Amino acid sequence: MQTKMMMYRESIKEWYDGEFRECMRNVNLYHAVMLNVRGISAEAIEVRELF
């Protein structure tokens, strides 16, 4: 059981480090671009990452 939990935790970590972070970067980028398109200056946009 211990081994199974370790494997599960590792796969969650891999997903978080890979797909999830990439997804959040894309969301933040999209958000920043949309704000910019609406006429808000680039300086006013704060793109934050969750990590």
HUGI-V696652 format. One record per residue. RES is the residue in one small letter. SS is DSSP state (H for helix, E for strand, L for the rest). Layout:
RES:SS ; RES:SS
This chain:
m:L ; q:H ; t:H ; k:H ; m:H ; m:H ; m:H ; y:H ; r:H ; e:H ; s:H ; i:H ; k:H ; e:H ; w:H ; y:H ; d:H ; g:H ; e:H ; f:H ; r:H ; e:H ; c:H ; m:H ; r:H ; n:H ; v:H ; n:H ; l:H ; y:H ; h:H ; a:H ; v:H ; m:H ; l:H ; n:H ; v:H ; r:L ; g:L ; i:L ; s:L ; a:H ; e:H ; a:H ; i:L ; e:L ; v:L ; r:L ; e:L ; l:L ; f:L
